[in-house]
Amino acid sequence: MVEATLLTPSPSSPQIPTTDTWIPATWEEFLAASKNAELDKMRCYYDIGWMKIETMIIGAAHSQDNSTLASLVSLYGTLKAIPYISFTNGSFQKTGERECQPDLAYYIGESVQRPPKNNQAVEVDTWGAPTLAIEIASTTLSDDLGPKRLLYERLGVTEYWVVNVNAASVIAFAVADGGSRQIQTSQVLPDLAIATIEEALRRSQTEEDGAVNRWLLQQFSA
């Protein structure tokens, strides 16, 4: 596991980014790396003084869990009349300090505002941090629970989920006052049990999407 103490600036920064590893970098170096045309299949993270250029997972397990989670949140928000705006592989930026690209992200609640529809990162100082950020981890579990968790805490998300693809499990955190604690029921999607999300992930391993969605509809309508 990468230690949280790695997220402390270092006086030196390499010229060429190393993928899948946190390395020291200035904000300007991060921006240059993230705009590199050769990194079109990468995801980019920055937390004051450190960046990670991460290989985008394209395997079936990761993408299927991504689809299942997106459908689940969409169904729940729709049936429960919870306003939400969703992002897949979106980028959220606090200029000069932090940037992240979660697998899924949501602005949730009555006061939700829609960021402009363009190809720029969503500016957190203007629109706020996502209410819910989700990372789907097939090879990066320790990083998602460590440095990335700290990044999302500092960015100011309200809730953070880490999906363990290999175990069909979800570790969910409520974030407040600069820290986080594990929860068993979502607070931003009220009364949604994490156990229900995990059961949907397990069913998706053997059932087609429609069957999983029908099961979810039964659970959400009960």
Buried (B, 14 or more C-beta within 10 A) or exposed (E): EBEEEBBEEEEEBEEEBEEEEBBBBBBEBBBEBBEEEEBEEBBBBBBBBBBBBBEEBEEEBBEBBBBBBBBBBBBBBEEEEBEBBBBEEBBBBBEEBBBBBBBBBBBBEEEBEEBEEEEEBBBBEEBBBBBBBBBBBBBBBEBBBBBBBBBBBBBBBBBBBBBBBEEBBBBBBBBEEEEBEEBEBBBBBEEBEBEBBBBBBBBBEEBEEEEBBEBBEEBBEE
